[in-house]
Amino acid sequence: MSVYHAGSRALQERLGVRALADHVGRSIGPGIKPVAAAFLELQPLLVAGAADPATGAVWASPLTGPPGFVRATGPHGVSVAGGPAEADPLAKALATAGTPVGTIALDPRTRRRMRLNGVVRPSSRGLAIEADRVFSNCPKYLQKRESYEVLPDRTPGRARSGTELTPAQQDFVAKADTFFLATVHGGGADASHRGGNPGFVEVASPRELAWPDYPGNSMFLTLGNLTADPRAGLLFLDWTDGTALQLTGEARTDIADDGERTVRFTLGEVIETPAAVPLRWSAPEYSPANPPKAR
């Protein structure tokens, strides 16, 4: 059975990369290998993406804890201690058994990342995920940060929501070198990473963003999801002060005649939470794969 649905296949066919996608897609499996389990247990941050069961809005949320707060419990199971903050837009979804969820663990120290998708069930520890897709991505466009420190006294501030980006939020997004992107498709969810030099995300207006889709693994999992279902959630993190900027809305992909792709996002709602993440990372070393400037 193919790991791709019709949305991903349509893009692979249009761009002439179906054979390559089939080859790369063999890396996607249902099981958590020992090397993947060891990687998970070293991480202080896991990003989860899902749809709010009440509104249908898709969000990406940060989950944090000491290394070991995420751990494999078997070849198809993951346990996560704690969960999102009570006010987080995904709190209800991640507390509801059977919610499809996509997760990504990203380690800036080693430029490694791992994606694990499945369904959620509440647990005595926090939440558990029954995995049905597990795979790693290459280190392209991932900024290196040598180290981090935990600030246990950092307390999340009051969340502020709106339907447009404030000038300060626009500046935050325009200077970002990394964000996380949650998408959904029939019966599933996914969380992925986007990176580039500061300025790679264009703020076209208080409700519109755009970014180039740089060449990757040719699977088009994220863009395939958006082809089938435009709902999307974005998460921007301040890697120094822990601010989380969560956006939900819809996205579409424009493809030029030469095959270059631009994703255009229309904002529905934004939530900003100061000091949401108790981690302070060192300054980035930008990926050598990053194009020198945004198009």
C-alpha contacts under 8 A as a table, 3 or more apart, distances in Angstrom:
res1	aa1	res2	aa2	distance
2	S	5	H	7.52
3	V	25	G	6.80
3	V	28	I	7.43
4	Y	7	G	7.92
4	Y	8	S	5.95
4	Y	9	R	6.45
4	Y	221	L	7.46
5	H	8	S	5.70
5	H	9	R	6.26
5	H	224	G	7.65
6	A	9	R	4.98
6	A	10	A	6.00
6	A	224	G	7.59
6	A	228	A	7.64
7	G	10	A	5.29
7	G	11	L	6.73
7	G	223	L	7.75
7	G	224	G	4.20
7	G	225	N	6.04
7	G	226	L	7.61
7	G	227	T	5.23
7	G	228	A	5.22
8	S	11	L	5.39
8	S	12	Q	6.23
8	S	219	M	6.99
8	S	220	F	5.39
8	S	221	L	5.81
8	S	223	L	6.90
8	S	224	G	3.74
8	S	225	N	6.88
8	S	227	T	7.62
9	R	12	Q	5.01
9	R	13	E	6.05
9	R	18	R	7.29
9	R	224	G	7.34
10	A	13	E	5.28
10	A	14	R	6.15
10	A	224	G	7.61
11	L	14	R	5.01
11	L	15	L	6.07
11	L	220	F	6.99
11	L	223	L	7.95
11	L	224	G	6.73
12	Q	15	L	5.33
12	Q	16	G	5.86
12	Q	17	V	5.06
12	Q	18	R	4.90
12	Q	21	A	7.22
12	Q	218	S	7.10
12	Q	219	M	7.19
12	Q	220	F	7.11
13	E	16	G	5.07
13	E	17	V	6.43
13	E	18	R	5.75
15	L	259	G	6.77
17	V	20	L	5.28
17	V	21	A	6.06
17	V	218	S	6.41
18	R	21	A	4.98
18	R	22	D	6.13
19	A	22	D	5.12
19	A	23	H	6.40
20	L	23	H	5.09
20	L	24	V	6.22
20	L	218	S	6.86
21	A	24	V	5.11
21	A	25	G	5.73
21	A	217	N	7.32
21	A	218	S	5.45
21	A	219	M	4.87
22	D	25	G	5.06
22	D	26	R	6.77
22	D	219	M	7.92
23	H	26	R	5.78
24	V	27	S	5.97
24	V	217	N	7.04
24	V	218	S	7.91
24	V	219	M	7.15
25	G	28	I	5.58
25	G	219	M	6.86
26	R	29	G	7.44
27	S	135	F	6.21
27	S	136	S	7.86
28	I	133	R	6.18
28	I	134	V	5.79
28	I	135	F	5.06
29	G	132	D	7.32
29	G	133	R	5.36
29	G	134	V	5.46
29	G	135	F	6.74
30	P	76	H	6.76
30	P	131	A	6.32
30	P	132	D	4.44
30	P	133	R	4.59
30	P	134	V	5.72
31	G	75	P	5.00
31	G	76	H	5.35
31	G	131	A	7.29
31	G	132	D	7.29
31	G	133	R	7.32
31	G	134	V	6.44
32	I	36	A	5.99
32	I	37	A	6.33
32	I	72	A	7.43
32	I	74	G	7.46
32	I	75	P	4.79
32	I	76	H	6.04
32	I	77	G	7.88
32	I	134	V	6.51
33	K	36	A	5.23
33	K	37	A	6.25
33	K	75	P	6.80
34	P	37	A	4.98
34	P	38	A	6.15
35	V	38	A	5.16
35	V	39	F	6.23
36	A	39	F	5.03
36	A	40	L	6.26
36	A	114	M	7.66
37	A	40	L	5.23
37	A	41	E	6.47
37	A	71	R	6.59
37	A	72	A	5.45
38	A	41	E	5.36
38	A	42	L	6.79
39	F	42	L	5.51
39	F	43	Q	7.03
40	L	43	Q	5.59
40	L	68	G	7.55
40	L	70	V	6.10
40	L	71	R	6.04
40	L	72	A	7.55
40	L	105	A	6.96
41	E	67	P	5.60
41	E	68	G	4.39
41	E	69	F	7.03
41	E	70	V	5.69
41	E	71	R	5.24
41	E	72	A	7.86
42	L	67	P	4.86
42	L	68	G	6.30
43	Q	46	L	7.37
43	Q	66	P	7.63
43	Q	67	P	5.15
43	Q	68	G	7.17
43	Q	70	V	7.40
43	Q	105	A	7.04
43	Q	106	L	7.75
43	Q	107	D	6.86
44	P	64	T	5.46
44	P	65	G	5.23
44	P	66	P	5.36
44	P	67	P	5.09
44	P	68	G	7.85
44	P	69	F	7.42
45	L	62	P	6.82
45	L	63	L	5.76
45	L	64	T	4.59
45	L	65	G	6.79
45	L	105	A	6.61
45	L	106	L	7.47
46	L	62	P	6.03
46	L	63	L	5.09
46	L	64	T	6.33
46	L	70	V	7.90
46	L	103	T	6.74
46	L	104	I	5.97
46	L	105	A	4.91
46	L	106	L	7.36
47	V	60	A	6.66
47	V	61	S	5.60
47	V	62	P	4.61
47	V	63	L	5.92
47	V	103	T	5.46
47	V	104	I	5.36
47	V	105	A	6.53
47	V	180	F	7.65
47	V	191	A	7.26
48	A	60	A	5.57
48	A	61	S	5.35
48	A	62	P	6.49
48	A	63	L	7.27
48	A	101	V	6.66
48	A	102	G	5.67
48	A	103	T	4.38
48	A	104	I	6.71
48	A	182	A	7.70
48	A	191	A	6.40
49	G	58	V	7.14
49	G	59	W	5.70
49	G	60	A	4.32
49	G	61	S	6.42
49	G	101	V	5.71
49	G	102	G	5.08
49	G	103	T	6.18
49	G	181	L	7.71
49	G	182	A	4.77
49	G	183	T	7.07
49	G	189	A	6.73
49	G	190	D	6.21
49	G	191	A	5.32
49	G	233	G	7.38
50	A	58	V	5.60
50	A	59	W	5.89
50	A	60	A	6.82
50	A	90	L	7.06
50	A	93	A	7.13
50	A	99	T	7.58
50	A	100	P	6.47
50	A	101	V	4.99
50	A	102	G	6.58
50	A	182	A	6.84
50	A	183	T	7.40
50	A	184	V	7.18
50	A	189	A	5.92
50	A	190	D	7.54
51	A	55	T	7.99
51	A	56	G	5.39
51	A	57	A	5.37
51	A	58	V	4.15
51	A	59	W	6.28
51	A	90	L	7.48
51	A	93	A	6.93
51	A	184	V	7.52
51	A	189	A	8.00
52	D	55	T	5.59
52	D	56	G	4.97
52	D	57	A	5.38
52	D	58	V	6.21
52	D	59	W	7.45
52	D	89	P	7.10
52	D	90	L	6.13
52	D	92	K	7.18
52	D	93	A	5.49
53	P	56	G	5.59
53	P	92	K	7.62
53	P	93	A	6.00
57	A	231	R	6.94
57	A	232	A	7.72
57	A	233	G	7.86
57	A	248	T	6.43
57	A	249	G	7.22
58	V	182	A	6.83
58	V	183	T	6.89
58	V	184	V	7.66
58	V	231	R	6.07
58	V	232	A	5.32
58	V	233	G	4.99
58	V	248	T	5.90
58	V	249	G	7.43
59	W	89	P	6.97
59	W	90	L	6.67
59	W	182	A	6.32
59	W	232	A	6.87
59	W	233	G	4.12
59	W	234	L	6.64
59	W	235	L	7.86
59	W	246	Q	7.02
59	W	247	L	6.89
59	W	248	T	5.74
60	A	90	L	7.73
60	A	180	F	7.06
60	A	181	L	6.67
60	A	182	A	5.45
60	A	191	A	7.43
60	A	233	G	5.31
60	A	234	L	5.80
60	A	235	L	5.58
60	A	246	Q	6.76
60	A	247	L	7.99
61	S	84	P	7.22
61	S	88	D	7.46
61	S	89	P	7.94
61	S	90	L	6.85
61	S	235	L	6.72
61	S	246	Q	7.31
62	P	84	P	7.09
62	P	244	A	8.00
62	P	277	V	7.44
63	L	83	G	6.04
63	L	84	P	5.78
64	T	69	F	7.70
64	T	83	G	7.91
64	T	277	V	6.94
64	T	278	P	7.80
65	G	68	G	7.76
65	G	69	F	5.43
65	G	81	A	7.51
65	G	82	G	7.99
66	P	69	F	5.74
67	P	70	V	7.22
68	G	71	R	5.78
69	F	79	S	7.71
69	F	80	V	5.64
69	F	81	A	5.00
69	F	82	G	7.95
70	V	78	V	6.90
70	V	79	S	5.74
70	V	80	V	4.60
70	V	81	A	6.57
71	R	78	V	5.60
71	R	79	S	5.45
71	R	80	V	6.75
72	A	75	P	7.33
72	A	76	H	7.83
72	A	77	G	5.73
72	A	78	V	4.35
72	A	79	S	6.27
73	T	76	H	7.59
73	T	77	G	5.11
73	T	78	V	5.41
73	T	79	S	6.48
74	G	77	G	5.15
74	G	78	V	7.35
76	H	130	E	5.75
76	H	131	A	5.03
76	H	132	D	7.10
77	G	128	A	7.08
77	G	129	I	5.80
77	G	130	E	4.81
77	G	131	A	5.87
78	V	128	A	5.57
78	V	129	I	5.13
78	V	130	E	6.61
78	V	131	A	7.36
79	S	125	R	7.40
79	S	126	G	7.63
79	S	127	L	6.14
79	S	128	A	4.49
79	S	129	I	6.52
80	V	83	G	6.98
80	V	125	R	6.92
80	V	126	G	5.92
80	V	127	L	5.37
80	V	128	A	5.98
81	A	125	R	5.06
81	A	126	G	4.81
81	A	127	L	6.74
82	G	125	R	6.41
82	G	126	G	4.38
82	G	127	L	7.10
83	G	91	A	7.59
83	G	94	L	7.72
83	G	126	G	5.84
83	G	127	L	6.81
84	P	88	D	6.03
84	P	90	L	7.08
84	P	91	A	5.62
84	P	94	L	7.97
85	A	88	D	5.19
85	A	91	A	6.69
86	E	91	A	5.88
87	A	91	A	6.92
87	A	159	A	7.84
88	D	91	A	5.30
89	P	92	K	7.32
90	L	93	A	5.14
90	L	94	L	6.05
91	A	94	L	5.46
91	A	95	A	6.30
92	K	95	A	5.12
92	K	96	T	6.35
93	A	96	T	5.27
93	A	99	T	6.25
94	L	97	A	7.67
94	L	99	T	6.81
94	L	120	V	6.41
94	L	121	R	7.59
94	L	122	P	7.56
94	L	127	L	7.28
95	A	120	V	7.67
95	A	121	R	6.91
95	A	122	P	5.56
95	A	127	L	7.20
96	T	99	T	6.00
96	T	120	V	7.03
96	T	121	R	6.40
96	T	122	P	6.81
97	A	119	V	7.60
97	A	120	V	5.43
97	A	121	R	4.09
97	A	122	P	6.22
98	G	119	V	5.31
98	G	120	V	5.32
98	G	121	R	6.13
99	T	119	V	5.34
99	T	120	V	5.30
99	T	121	R	7.60
100	P	117	N	7.69
100	P	118	G	5.80
100	P	119	V	4.40
100	P	120	V	6.47
100	P	187	G	6.73
100	P	188	G	5.16
100	P	189	A	5.55
101	V	117	N	5.81
101	V	118	G	5.59
101	V	119	V	5.58
101	V	120	V	6.67
101	V	188	G	6.83
101	V	189	A	4.97
101	V	190	D	6.53
102	G	115	R	7.40
102	G	116	L	6.15
102	G	117	N	4.28
102	G	118	G	6.52
102	G	182	A	7.39
102	G	188	G	7.75
102	G	189	A	4.86
102	G	190	D	3.83
102	G	191	A	4.87
103	T	115	R	5.65
103	T	116	L	5.25
103	T	117	N	5.91
103	T	190	D	6.52
103	T	191	A	5.16
103	T	192	S	7.71
104	I	113	R	6.87
104	I	114	M	5.60
104	I	115	R	4.38
104	I	116	L	6.34
104	I	191	A	5.81
104	I	192	S	6.29
104	I	193	H	7.84
105	A	113	R	5.55
105	A	114	M	5.27
105	A	115	R	6.44
106	L	111	R	7.41
106	L	112	R	6.02
106	L	113	R	4.25
106	L	114	M	6.52
107	D	110	T	5.80
107	D	111	R	5.74
107	D	112	R	5.37
107	D	113	R	6.11
108	P	111	R	4.89
108	P	112	R	6.94
108	P	142	L	7.10
108	P	143	Q	6.31
108	P	144	K	4.77
108	P	145	R	5.02
108	P	146	E	7.12
109	R	112	R	7.95
109	R	144	K	5.65
109	R	145	R	5.16
109	R	146	E	4.87
109	R	147	S	6.31
110	T	144	K	6.92
111	R	139	P	5.26
111	R	142	L	5.84
111	R	143	Q	6.92
111	R	144	K	5.92
112	R	136	S	7.83
112	R	137	N	7.40
112	R	138	C	7.15
112	R	139	P	5.79
113	R	136	S	5.90
113	R	137	N	5.93
113	R	138	C	7.53
113	R	139	P	7.32
114	M	134	V	7.49
114	M	135	F	5.88
114	M	136	S	4.30
114	M	137	N	6.35
115	R	133	R	7.90
115	R	134	V	5.79
115	R	135	F	5.48
115	R	136	S	6.01
115	R	137	N	7.78
115	R	191	A	7.22
115	R	192	S	7.38
116	L	131	A	6.44
116	L	132	D	7.70
116	L	133	R	5.69
116	L	134	V	4.49
116	L	135	F	6.66
117	N	131	A	5.58
117	N	132	D	6.04
117	N	133	R	5.16
117	N	134	V	6.54
117	N	188	G	7.77
117	N	189	A	6.78
117	N	190	D	6.25
118	G	129	I	6.07
118	G	130	E	5.33
118	G	131	A	4.25
118	G	132	D	5.06
118	G	133	R	6.68
118	G	188	G	7.29
118	G	189	A	7.69
119	V	129	I	5.46
119	V	130	E	5.41
119	V	131	A	6.80
120	V	127	L	6.83
120	V	128	A	5.72
120	V	129	I	4.63
120	V	130	E	6.53
121	R	127	L	5.90
121	R	128	A	5.35
121	R	129	I	6.41
121	R	130	E	7.99
122	P	126	G	6.22
122	P	127	L	4.42
122	P	128	A	6.09
123	S	126	G	5.11
123	S	127	L	4.76
123	S	128	A	6.04
124	S	127	L	7.42
131	A	134	V	7.03
139	P	142	L	5.65
140	K	216	G	7.65
140	K	287	S	6.86
140	K	289	A	5.72
140	K	290	N	7.61
141	Y	194	R	7.17
141	Y	195	G	4.86
141	Y	196	G	5.51
141	Y	286	Y	7.80
141	Y	287	S	5.29
141	Y	288	P	7.59
141	Y	289	A	5.68
141	Y	290	N	5.43
142	L	178	T	7.63
142	L	194	R	7.90
142	L	195	G	5.85
142	L	196	G	7.56
142	L	286	Y	7.36
142	L	287	S	5.66
143	Q	177	D	7.56
143	Q	178	T	7.70
143	Q	195	G	7.38
143	Q	196	G	7.96
143	Q	284	P	5.84
143	Q	285	E	5.68
143	Q	286	Y	4.68
143	Q	287	S	5.04
144	K	284	P	5.43
144	K	285	E	4.97
144	K	286	Y	6.40
144	K	287	S	6.94
145	R	148	Y	7.83
145	R	281	W	6.54
145	R	282	S	5.50
145	R	283	A	6.05
145	R	284	P	4.85
145	R	285	E	6.39
146	E	281	W	7.76
146	E	282	S	6.12
146	E	283	A	7.84
146	E	284	P	7.77
147	S	281	W	5.90
147	S	282	S	5.65
148	Y	279	L	6.46
148	Y	280	R	5.40
148	Y	281	W	4.14
148	Y	282	S	6.06
149	E	279	L	5.78
149	E	280	R	5.35
149	E	281	W	6.54
150	V	278	P	5.81
150	V	279	L	4.83
150	V	280	R	6.55
151	L	154	R	5.50
151	L	278	P	5.19
151	L	279	L	6.06
151	L	280	R	7.31
152	P	278	P	6.42
153	D	278	P	7.99
154	R	275	A	6.40
154	R	278	P	5.69
155	T	275	A	6.19
155	T	276	A	7.28
155	T	278	P	7.67
156	P	273	T	6.72
156	P	274	P	5.76
156	P	275	A	4.61
156	P	276	A	4.63
156	P	277	V	7.47
157	G	273	T	5.99
157	G	274	P	4.88
157	G	275	A	6.09
157	G	276	A	7.12
158	R	273	T	6.25
158	R	274	P	7.03
159	A	271	I	6.42
159	A	272	E	5.51
159	A	273	T	4.41
159	A	274	P	7.09
160	R	271	I	5.52
160	R	272	E	5.21
160	R	273	T	6.53
161	S	269	E	7.04
161	S	270	V	5.42
161	S	271	I	4.30
161	S	272	E	6.36
162	G	165	L	7.38
162	G	269	E	5.73
162	G	270	V	5.36
162	G	271	I	6.71
163	T	207	R	7.53
163	T	267	L	7.05
163	T	268	G	5.84
163	T	269	E	4.51
163	T	270	V	5.98
164	E	206	P	5.16
164	E	207	R	5.36
164	E	267	L	7.15
164	E	268	G	7.91
164	E	269	E	7.03
164	E	270	V	6.94
165	L	168	A	7.84
165	L	169	Q	5.50
165	L	170	Q	5.81
165	L	206	P	4.80
165	L	207	R	6.48
165	L	270	V	7.07
166	T	169	Q	5.06
166	T	170	Q	6.11
166	T	206	P	6.95
167	P	170	Q	5.03
167	P	171	D	6.26
167	P	206	P	7.94
168	A	171	D	5.11
168	A	172	F	6.23
169	Q	172	F	4.90
169	Q	173	V	6.24
170	Q	173	V	5.23
170	Q	174	A	6.09
170	Q	203	V	6.47
170	Q	206	P	7.04
171	D	174	A	5.03
171	D	175	K	6.23
172	F	175	K	5.41
172	F	176	A	6.32
173	V	176	A	5.16
173	V	201	V	6.87
173	V	203	V	7.36
173	V	236	F	7.21
174	A	198	P	6.86
174	A	199	G	5.24
174	A	200	F	7.51
174	A	201	V	5.80
174	A	202	E	6.14
174	A	203	V	6.32
175	K	198	P	4.81
175	K	199	G	5.56
175	K	201	V	7.99
176	A	179	F	7.36
176	A	197	N	7.81
176	A	198	P	5.23
176	A	199	G	6.81
176	A	200	F	7.80
176	A	201	V	7.31
176	A	236	F	7.45
177	D	195	G	5.46
177	D	196	G	5.19
177	D	197	N	5.25
177	D	198	P	4.74
177	D	199	G	7.42
177	D	200	F	7.23
178	T	193	H	7.26
178	T	194	R	5.73
178	T	195	G	4.35
178	T	196	G	6.63
178	T	236	F	7.00
178	T	237	L	7.88
179	F	193	H	6.02
179	F	194	R	5.41
179	F	195	G	6.50
179	F	234	L	6.84
179	F	235	L	5.62
179	F	236	F	4.82
179	F	237	L	7.06
180	F	191	A	6.88
180	F	192	S	5.67
180	F	193	H	4.54
180	F	194	R	6.07
180	F	234	L	5.63
180	F	235	L	5.03
180	F	236	F	6.68
181	L	191	A	5.60
181	L	192	S	5.20
181	L	193	H	6.06
181	L	194	R	7.23
181	L	232	A	6.97
181	L	233	G	5.74
181	L	234	L	4.74
181	L	235	L	6.58
182	A	189	A	7.34
182	A	190	D	5.67
182	A	191	A	4.40
182	A	192	S	6.47
182	A	232	A	5.60
182	A	233	G	4.85
182	A	234	L	6.34
183	T	189	A	5.84
183	T	190	D	5.36
183	T	191	A	6.49
183	T	222	T	6.48
183	T	225	N	6.21
183	T	226	L	6.81
183	T	229	D	7.99
183	T	230	P	7.95
183	T	231	R	6.45
183	T	232	A	4.96
183	T	233	G	6.67
184	V	187	G	7.84
184	V	188	G	5.76
184	V	189	A	4.19
184	V	190	D	6.09
184	V	225	N	5.90
184	V	226	L	7.61
184	V	229	D	6.70
184	V	231	R	7.08
184	V	232	A	7.48
185	H	188	G	5.31
185	H	189	A	6.21
185	H	225	N	5.43
185	H	226	L	7.98
185	H	228	A	6.52
185	H	229	D	6.07
190	D	222	T	7.30
192	S	222	T	7.27
195	G	200	F	7.84
195	G	290	N	7.79
196	G	199	G	7.87
196	G	200	F	5.69
196	G	286	Y	7.70
196	G	287	S	7.54
196	G	290	N	5.19
196	G	291	P	7.13
197	N	200	F	5.87
197	N	286	Y	6.76
197	N	290	N	6.20
197	N	291	P	7.32
197	N	292	P	7.10
197	N	293	K	6.59
197	N	294	A	7.47
198	P	201	V	7.59
199	G	202	E	6.46
199	G	293	K	7.34
199	G	294	A	6.13
200	F	211	W	6.03
200	F	212	P	7.15
200	F	293	K	6.97
200	F	294	A	4.60
200	F	295	R	7.62
201	V	209	L	6.83
201	V	210	A	5.84
201	V	211	W	4.70
201	V	212	P	7.71
201	V	294	A	7.69
202	E	209	L	5.57
202	E	210	A	5.09
202	E	211	W	6.05
203	V	206	P	7.15
203	V	208	E	6.25
203	V	209	L	4.71
203	V	210	A	6.67
204	A	207	R	7.75
204	A	208	E	5.30
204	A	209	L	5.50
204	A	210	A	7.03
205	S	208	E	4.98
205	S	209	L	7.07
207	R	266	T	5.71
207	R	267	L	4.86
207	R	268	G	7.65
208	E	264	R	7.14
208	E	265	F	5.66
208	E	266	T	4.79
208	E	267	L	6.16
209	L	264	R	5.85
209	L	265	F	5.11
209	L	266	T	6.69
209	L	267	L	8.00
210	A	262	T	6.70
210	A	263	V	5.51
210	A	264	R	4.43
210	A	265	F	6.06
211	W	262	T	5.72
211	W	263	V	5.50
211	W	264	R	6.86
212	P	260	E	7.90
212	P	261	R	5.96
212	P	262	T	4.46
212	P	263	V	6.26
212	P	294	A	7.54
212	P	295	R	7.27
213	D	260	E	7.57
213	D	261	R	5.30
213	D	262	T	5.65
213	D	263	V	6.65
214	Y	261	R	7.59
215	P	218	S	7.43
217	N	220	F	7.60
220	F	223	L	5.22
220	F	224	G	5.37
221	L	224	G	5.03
221	L	225	N	6.16
222	T	225	N	5.13
222	T	226	L	6.42
223	L	226	L	4.95
223	L	227	T	6.15
223	L	253	T	7.17
224	G	227	T	5.00
224	G	228	A	6.46
225	N	228	A	5.19
225	N	229	D	5.82
225	N	230	P	7.42
226	L	229	D	4.85
226	L	230	P	4.48
226	L	231	R	6.88
226	L	232	A	7.58
226	L	251	A	6.62
226	L	252	R	6.41
226	L	253	T	7.77
227	T	230	P	6.45
227	T	252	R	7.12
227	T	253	T	7.73
230	P	250	E	4.95
230	P	251	A	5.19
230	P	252	R	6.33
231	R	248	T	7.64
231	R	249	G	5.88
231	R	250	E	4.48
231	R	251	A	6.52
232	A	248	T	5.87
232	A	249	G	5.58
232	A	250	E	5.34
232	A	251	A	6.35
233	G	246	Q	7.16
233	G	247	L	5.54
233	G	248	T	4.39
233	G	249	G	6.50
234	L	246	Q	5.71
234	L	247	L	4.96
234	L	248	T	6.36
235	L	244	A	6.86
235	L	245	L	5.70
235	L	246	Q	4.65
235	L	247	L	6.45
236	F	244	A	5.92
236	F	245	L	5.05
236	F	246	Q	6.53
237	L	242	G	6.43
237	L	243	T	5.77
237	L	244	A	4.78
237	L	245	L	6.36
238	D	241	D	5.76
238	D	242	G	5.11
238	D	243	T	5.09
238	D	244	A	6.61
239	W	242	G	5.80
239	W	243	T	7.85
239	W	279	L	7.30
239	W	280	R	5.86
239	W	281	W	5.48
239	W	282	S	7.91
240	T	279	L	7.31
240	T	280	R	4.59
240	T	281	W	5.72
240	T	282	S	7.54
241	D	274	P	7.82
241	D	275	A	5.97
241	D	277	V	7.92
241	D	279	L	7.66
241	D	280	R	6.35
242	G	274	P	6.71
242	G	275	A	4.44
242	G	276	A	5.48
242	G	277	V	4.47
242	G	278	P	6.11
242	G	279	L	6.26
242	G	280	R	6.83
243	T	272	E	7.22
243	T	273	T	5.74
243	T	274	P	4.35
243	T	275	A	4.72
243	T	276	A	5.45
243	T	277	V	6.71
244	A	272	E	5.80
244	A	273	T	5.28
244	A	274	P	6.48
244	A	275	A	7.32
244	A	276	A	5.80
244	A	277	V	7.28
245	L	270	V	7.08
245	L	271	I	5.89
245	L	272	E	4.56
245	L	273	T	6.57
246	Q	270	V	5.64
246	Q	271	I	5.15
246	Q	272	E	6.34
247	L	267	L	6.70
247	L	268	G	7.45
247	L	269	E	5.86
247	L	270	V	4.47
247	L	271	I	6.50
248	T	267	L	6.04
248	T	268	G	5.60
248	T	269	E	5.48
248	T	270	V	6.54
249	G	265	F	6.95
249	G	266	T	5.59
249	G	267	L	4.55
249	G	268	G	4.47
249	G	269	E	6.81
250	E	265	F	5.69
250	E	266	T	5.39
250	E	267	L	6.81
250	E	268	G	7.60
251	A	263	V	6.61
251	A	264	R	5.44
251	A	265	F	4.21
251	A	266	T	6.23
252	R	263	V	5.67
252	R	264	R	5.46
252	R	265	F	6.66
253	T	261	R	6.54
253	T	262	T	5.66
253	T	263	V	4.41
253	T	264	R	6.30
254	D	261	R	5.64
254	D	262	T	5.19
254	D	263	V	6.24
254	D	264	R	7.56
255	I	258	D	7.98
255	I	259	G	5.76
255	I	260	E	5.75
255	I	261	R	4.58
255	I	262	T	6.58
256	A	259	G	5.19
256	A	260	E	5.32
256	A	261	R	6.39
257	D	260	E	7.42
267	L	270	V	7.40
273	T	276	A	5.60
275	A	278	P	6.66
286	Y	290	N	7.29
287	S	290	N	5.52
290	N	293	K	7.97
291	P	294	A	6.96
